[in-house]
Amino acid sequence: MTEQLIVFVASFAANWFSALSGGGAGLIQFPMLIFMGLPFAVALATHKVATVALGLGATLRHFKHNQLEFRFSAIILLAGVPGVILGASVILAIPPQFALLSLGVLTLGLGLYSVFKPQLGMTYTPQNQSGSALIVGMLGLFIIGFLNGSITSGTGLFLTIWLIRYFGLDYQRAVAYTLVLCGLVWNGTGALVLGYLGHIAWGWMPALLAGSILGGYLGSHVAIKKGNVWIKRAFEVVTILIGLKLIFW
């Protein structure tokens, strides 16, 4: 019971912050599973399954707000899901140390970039959603999907900033797309692949799922109510913390 309570509290906190900032549940949840004794591959697969519940909780809240466009959602899924499948298929055979260090540097850079760009993500100015510019954008989505499938700590933040910087979304819309499409569909795809290739610690799953759904719903509620400024600050805090954690892991 004590272990289940620890897992629930950690999962709730991780997914509340993730739903508010547009990614980063792995900052707490993934290393927590490793610290509690799970091997890397088992912790990775277990965390990936639990993040699907984050997507479910966020979806329940964001669908009430109705910010997602069908065409753009289809673009994100079409470009990203193949990358997720490829990334999840190869990660268990790759030593994680170098990849985690590289990801940490990039994630820290995202946070600092947002800090020094005060107007980034404050307004909704859609762009690059047709022609050759869309092809480049979809390539970026594929690469981010590969990272999402292979390295699970904080890659939703890459999708959030790509939707803002390249496609012109504001923070609130970008976070909604990230949590619903990345959280539910991308992570669901990765969970299926990792579950098939590896092992999942099902004994801890009830506490993880409960914390993920509740944290995802309540974090999304706060994000919708507070708006872009709060989301931007949460994004910056989470990216900087994740970057430092990965660099000094």
Contacts in CASP RR format, 6 or more apart in sequence:
PFRMAT RR
TARGET T0000
AUTHOR 0000-0000-0000
METHOD contacts of the structure
MODEL  1
MTEQLIVFVASFAANWFSALSGGGAGLIQFPMLIFMGLPFAVALATHKVA
TVALGLGATLRHFKHNQLEFRFSAIILLAGVPGVILGASVILAIPPQFAL
LSLGVLTLGLGLYSVFKPQLGMTYTPQNQSGSALIVGMLGLFIIGFLNGS
ITSGTGLFLTIWLIRYFGLDYQRAVAYTLVLCGLVWNGTGALVLGYLGHI
AWGWMPALLAGSILGGYLGSHVAIKKGNVWIKRAFEVVTILIGLKLIFW
3 36 0 8 1.000
3 204 0 8 1.000
4 204 0 8 1.000
4 206 0 8 1.000
4 207 0 8 1.000
5 207 0 8 1.000
6 32 0 8 1.000
6 36 0 8 1.000
7 32 0 8 1.000
7 36 0 8 1.000
7 204 0 8 1.000
7 207 0 8 1.000
7 208 0 8 1.000
8 207 0 8 1.000
8 208 0 8 1.000
8 210 0 8 1.000
8 211 0 8 1.000
10 28 0 8 1.000
10 29 0 8 1.000
10 32 0 8 1.000
11 29 0 8 1.000
11 50 0 8 1.000
11 207 0 8 1.000
11 208 0 8 1.000
11 210 0 8 1.000
11 211 0 8 1.000
11 212 0 8 1.000
11 215 0 8 1.000
12 211 0 8 1.000
12 212 0 8 1.000
12 214 0 8 1.000
12 215 0 8 1.000
13 28 0 8 1.000
14 24 0 8 1.000
14 25 0 8 1.000
14 26 0 8 1.000
14 27 0 8 1.000
14 28 0 8 1.000
14 29 0 8 1.000
14 32 0 8 1.000
15 25 0 8 1.000
15 29 0 8 1.000
15 51 0 8 1.000
15 53 0 8 1.000
15 54 0 8 1.000
15 211 0 8 1.000
15 212 0 8 1.000
15 214 0 8 1.000
15 215 0 8 1.000
15 216 0 8 1.000
15 219 0 8 1.000
16 215 0 8 1.000
16 216 0 8 1.000
16 218 0 8 1.000
16 219 0 8 1.000
16 222 0 8 1.000
17 24 0 8 1.000
17 25 0 8 1.000
17 27 0 8 1.000
17 28 0 8 1.000
17 219 0 8 1.000
17 234 0 8 1.000
17 238 0 8 1.000
18 24 0 8 1.000
18 25 0 8 1.000
18 26 0 8 1.000
18 54 0 8 1.000
18 179 0 8 1.000
18 216 0 8 1.000
18 238 0 8 1.000
19 54 0 8 1.000
19 57 0 8 1.000
19 58 0 8 1.000
19 175 0 8 1.000
19 179 0 8 1.000
19 215 0 8 1.000
19 216 0 8 1.000
19 217 0 8 1.000
19 218 0 8 1.000
19 219 0 8 1.000
19 220 0 8 1.000
19 222 0 8 1.000
19 223 0 8 1.000
20 175 0 8 1.000
20 219 0 8 1.000
20 220 0 8 1.000
20 222 0 8 1.000
20 223 0 8 1.000
20 230 0 8 1.000
20 231 0 8 1.000
20 234 0 8 1.000
21 157 0 8 1.000
21 160 0 8 1.000
21 175 0 8 1.000
21 231 0 8 1.000
21 234 0 8 1.000
21 235 0 8 1.000
21 237 0 8 1.000
21 238 0 8 1.000
21 239 0 8 1.000
22 156 0 8 1.000
22 157 0 8 1.000
22 160 0 8 1.000
22 174 0 8 1.000
22 175 0 8 1.000
22 178 0 8 1.000
22 179 0 8 1.000
22 223 0 8 1.000
22 231 0 8 1.000
22 234 0 8 1.000
22 235 0 8 1.000
22 238 0 8 1.000
23 154 0 8 1.000
23 156 0 8 1.000
23 157 0 8 1.000
23 160 0 8 1.000
23 175 0 8 1.000
23 178 0 8 1.000
23 179 0 8 1.000
23 182 0 8 1.000
23 238 0 8 1.000
24 153 0 8 1.000
24 154 0 8 1.000
24 156 0 8 1.000
24 157 0 8 1.000
24 238 0 8 1.000
24 242 0 8 1.000
25 47 0 8 1.000
25 51 0 8 1.000
25 54 0 8 1.000
25 154 0 8 1.000
25 212 0 8 1.000
26 47 0 8 1.000
26 51 0 8 1.000
26 152 0 8 1.000
26 153 0 8 1.000
26 154 0 8 1.000
26 242 0 8 1.000
27 153 0 8 1.000
27 154 0 8 1.000
27 238 0 8 1.000
27 241 0 8 1.000
27 242 0 8 1.000
27 245 0 8 1.000
29 47 0 8 1.000
29 50 0 8 1.000
29 51 0 8 1.000
29 208 0 8 1.000
30 43 0 8 1.000
30 44 0 8 1.000
30 47 0 8 1.000
30 152 0 8 1.000
30 153 0 8 1.000
31 153 0 8 1.000
31 245 0 8 1.000
31 249 0 8 1.000
33 42 0 8 1.000
33 43 0 8 1.000
33 46 0 8 1.000
33 47 0 8 1.000
33 201 0 8 1.000
33 204 0 8 1.000
34 40 0 8 1.000
34 43 0 8 1.000
38 46 0 8 1.000
38 201 0 8 1.000
40 96 0 8 1.000
41 92 0 8 1.000
41 198 0 8 1.000
41 199 0 8 1.000
42 198 0 8 1.000
42 199 0 8 1.000
42 200 0 8 1.000
42 201 0 8 1.000
43 201 0 8 1.000
44 91 0 8 1.000
44 92 0 8 1.000
44 152 0 8 1.000
44 194 0 8 1.000
45 191 0 8 1.000
45 194 0 8 1.000
45 195 0 8 1.000
45 198 0 8 1.000
45 199 0 8 1.000
45 200 0 8 1.000
46 200 0 8 1.000
46 201 0 8 1.000
46 204 0 8 1.000
46 205 0 8 1.000
46 208 0 8 1.000
47 152 0 8 1.000
47 208 0 8 1.000
48 88 0 8 1.000
48 149 0 8 1.000
48 152 0 8 1.000
48 187 0 8 1.000
48 188 0 8 1.000
48 190 0 8 1.000
48 191 0 8 1.000
48 194 0 8 1.000
49 188 0 8 1.000
49 191 0 8 1.000
49 195 0 8 1.000
49 200 0 8 1.000
49 205 0 8 1.000
49 208 0 8 1.000
50 205 0 8 1.000
50 208 0 8 1.000
50 209 0 8 1.000
50 212 0 8 1.000
51 152 0 8 1.000
51 183 0 8 1.000
51 187 0 8 1.000
51 191 0 8 1.000
51 212 0 8 1.000
52 183 0 8 1.000
52 184 0 8 1.000
52 187 0 8 1.000
52 188 0 8 1.000
52 191 0 8 1.000
52 212 0 8 1.000
53 208 0 8 1.000
53 209 0 8 1.000
53 211 0 8 1.000
53 212 0 8 1.000
53 213 0 8 1.000
54 179 0 8 1.000
54 183 0 8 1.000
54 187 0 8 1.000
54 212 0 8 1.000
54 213 0 8 1.000
54 215 0 8 1.000
54 216 0 8 1.000
55 179 0 8 1.000
55 180 0 8 1.000
55 183 0 8 1.000
55 184 0 8 1.000
55 187 0 8 1.000
55 212 0 8 1.000
55 216 0 8 1.000
56 184 0 8 1.000
56 212 0 8 1.000
56 213 0 8 1.000
57 212 0 8 1.000
57 213 0 8 1.000
57 214 0 8 1.000
57 215 0 8 1.000
57 216 0 8 1.000
57 217 0 8 1.000
57 220 0 8 1.000
58 176 0 8 1.000
58 179 0 8 1.000
58 180 0 8 1.000
58 183 0 8 1.000
58 184 0 8 1.000
58 216 0 8 1.000
58 217 0 8 1.000
58 219 0 8 1.000
58 220 0 8 1.000
59 179 0 8 1.000
59 180 0 8 1.000
59 184 0 8 1.000
60 217 0 8 1.000
61 216 0 8 1.000
61 217 0 8 1.000
61 219 0 8 1.000
61 220 0 8 1.000
61 221 0 8 1.000
61 224 0 8 1.000
62 68 0 8 1.000
62 176 0 8 1.000
62 179 0 8 1.000
62 180 0 8 1.000
62 220 0 8 1.000
62 224 0 8 1.000
63 180 0 8 1.000
65 176 0 8 1.000
65 224 0 8 1.000
67 172 0 8 1.000
67 173 0 8 1.000
67 176 0 8 1.000
68 176 0 8 1.000
68 177 0 8 1.000
68 180 0 8 1.000
68 181 0 8 1.000
72 129 0 8 1.000
72 167 0 8 1.000
72 177 0 8 1.000
73 177 0 8 1.000
73 180 0 8 1.000
73 181 0 8 1.000
75 129 0 8 1.000
75 134 0 8 1.000
75 138 0 8 1.000
75 141 0 8 1.000
76 141 0 8 1.000
76 159 0 8 1.000
76 177 0 8 1.000
76 181 0 8 1.000
76 182 0 8 1.000
77 181 0 8 1.000
77 185 0 8 1.000
77 186 0 8 1.000
78 138 0 8 1.000
79 137 0 8 1.000
79 138 0 8 1.000
79 139 0 8 1.000
79 140 0 8 1.000
79 141 0 8 1.000
79 142 0 8 1.000
80 141 0 8 1.000
80 142 0 8 1.000
80 144 0 8 1.000
80 145 0 8 1.000
80 148 0 8 1.000
80 186 0 8 1.000
81 145 0 8 1.000
81 185 0 8 1.000
81 186 0 8 1.000
81 189 0 8 1.000
82 142 0 8 1.000
83 142 0 8 1.000
83 143 0 8 1.000
83 145 0 8 1.000
83 146 0 8 1.000
83 148 0 8 1.000
83 149 0 8 1.000
84 145 0 8 1.000
84 146 0 8 1.000
84 148 0 8 1.000
84 149 0 8 1.000
84 186 0 8 1.000
84 189 0 8 1.000
84 190 0 8 1.000
84 193 0 8 1.000
85 149 0 8 1.000
85 189 0 8 1.000
85 190 0 8 1.000
85 193 0 8 1.000
86 146 0 8 1.000
87 145 0 8 1.000
87 146 0 8 1.000
87 147 0 8 1.000
87 148 0 8 1.000
87 149 0 8 1.000
87 150 0 8 1.000
88 149 0 8 1.000
88 150 0 8 1.000
88 189 0 8 1.000
88 190 0 8 1.000
88 193 0 8 1.000
88 194 0 8 1.000
88 197 0 8 1.000
89 193 0 8 1.000
89 197 0 8 1.000
90 150 0 8 1.000
91 149 0 8 1.000
91 150 0 8 1.000
91 151 0 8 1.000
91 194 0 8 1.000
92 194 0 8 1.000
92 197 0 8 1.000
92 198 0 8 1.000
94 150 0 8 1.000
96 151 0 8 1.000
99 150 0 8 1.000
99 151 0 8 1.000
100 151 0 8 1.000
100 153 0 8 1.000
100 246 0 8 1.000
100 249 0 8 1.000
101 246 0 8 1.000
101 247 0 8 1.000
101 249 0 8 1.000
103 147 0 8 1.000
103 151 0 8 1.000
103 153 0 8 1.000
103 154 0 8 1.000
103 155 0 8 1.000
103 243 0 8 1.000
103 246 0 8 1.000
104 242 0 8 1.000
104 243 0 8 1.000
104 244 0 8 1.000
104 245 0 8 1.000
104 246 0 8 1.000
104 247 0 8 1.000
105 243 0 8 1.000
105 247 0 8 1.000
106 158 0 8 1.000
107 154 0 8 1.000
107 157 0 8 1.000
107 158 0 8 1.000
107 239 0 8 1.000
107 242 0 8 1.000
107 243 0 8 1.000
107 246 0 8 1.000
108 239 0 8 1.000
108 240 0 8 1.000
108 242 0 8 1.000
108 243 0 8 1.000
108 244 0 8 1.000
108 247 0 8 1.000
109 239 0 8 1.000
109 243 0 8 1.000
110 157 0 8 1.000
110 158 0 8 1.000
110 161 0 8 1.000
110 239 0 8 1.000
111 235 0 8 1.000
111 236 0 8 1.000
111 239 0 8 1.000
111 240 0 8 1.000
112 240 0 8 1.000
113 120 0 8 1.000
113 161 0 8 1.000
114 120 0 8 1.000
114 161 0 8 1.000
114 232 0 8 1.000
114 235 0 8 1.000
114 236 0 8 1.000
114 239 0 8 1.000
115 236 0 8 1.000
120 164 0 8 1.000
120 165 0 8 1.000
120 232 0 8 1.000
121 164 0 8 1.000
121 168 0 8 1.000
121 169 0 8 1.000
121 170 0 8 1.000
121 171 0 8 1.000
121 174 0 8 1.000
121 228 0 8 1.000
121 232 0 8 1.000
122 170 0 8 1.000
122 171 0 8 1.000
122 228 0 8 1.000
122 229 0 8 1.000
122 232 0 8 1.000
123 170 0 8 1.000
124 168 0 8 1.000
124 169 0 8 1.000
124 170 0 8 1.000
124 173 0 8 1.000
125 168 0 8 1.000
126 167 0 8 1.000
126 168 0 8 1.000
126 169 0 8 1.000
127 133 0 8 1.000
127 166 0 8 1.000
127 167 0 8 1.000
127 168 0 8 1.000
128 134 0 8 1.000
128 136 0 8 1.000
128 137 0 8 1.000
128 166 0 8 1.000
128 167 0 8 1.000
128 168 0 8 1.000
129 167 0 8 1.000
136 166 0 8 1.000
137 162 0 8 1.000
137 166 0 8 1.000
137 167 0 8 1.000
140 162 0 8 1.000
140 166 0 8 1.000
141 159 0 8 1.000
141 162 0 8 1.000
144 155 0 8 1.000
144 156 0 8 1.000
144 158 0 8 1.000
144 159 0 8 1.000
144 162 0 8 1.000
145 155 0 8 1.000
145 159 0 8 1.000
145 186 0 8 1.000
147 155 0 8 1.000
147 158 0 8 1.000
148 155 0 8 1.000
148 156 0 8 1.000
148 158 0 8 1.000
148 159 0 8 1.000
148 182 0 8 1.000
148 186 0 8 1.000
148 187 0 8 1.000
148 190 0 8 1.000
149 155 0 8 1.000
149 186 0 8 1.000
149 190 0 8 1.000
149 193 0 8 1.000
149 194 0 8 1.000
153 242 0 8 1.000
153 245 0 8 1.000
153 246 0 8 1.000
154 242 0 8 1.000
156 178 0 8 1.000
156 182 0 8 1.000
156 183 0 8 1.000
157 235 0 8 1.000
157 238 0 8 1.000
157 239 0 8 1.000
157 242 0 8 1.000
159 174 0 8 1.000
159 177 0 8 1.000
159 178 0 8 1.000
159 182 0 8 1.000
160 171 0 8 1.000
160 174 0 8 1.000
160 175 0 8 1.000
160 178 0 8 1.000
160 235 0 8 1.000
161 174 0 8 1.000
161 235 0 8 1.000
163 169 0 8 1.000
163 173 0 8 1.000
163 174 0 8 1.000
163 177 0 8 1.000
163 178 0 8 1.000
164 170 0 8 1.000
164 171 0 8 1.000
164 174 0 8 1.000
169 177 0 8 1.000
170 228 0 8 1.000
171 227 0 8 1.000
171 228 0 8 1.000
171 231 0 8 1.000
171 232 0 8 1.000
171 235 0 8 1.000
172 223 0 8 1.000
172 224 0 8 1.000
172 227 0 8 1.000
172 228 0 8 1.000
172 231 0 8 1.000
175 223 0 8 1.000
175 231 0 8 1.000
176 220 0 8 1.000
179 216 0 8 1.000
179 220 0 8 1.000
194 200 0 8 1.000
222 230 0 8 1.000
223 230 0 8 1.000
223 231 0 8 1.000
223 234 0 8 1.000
END
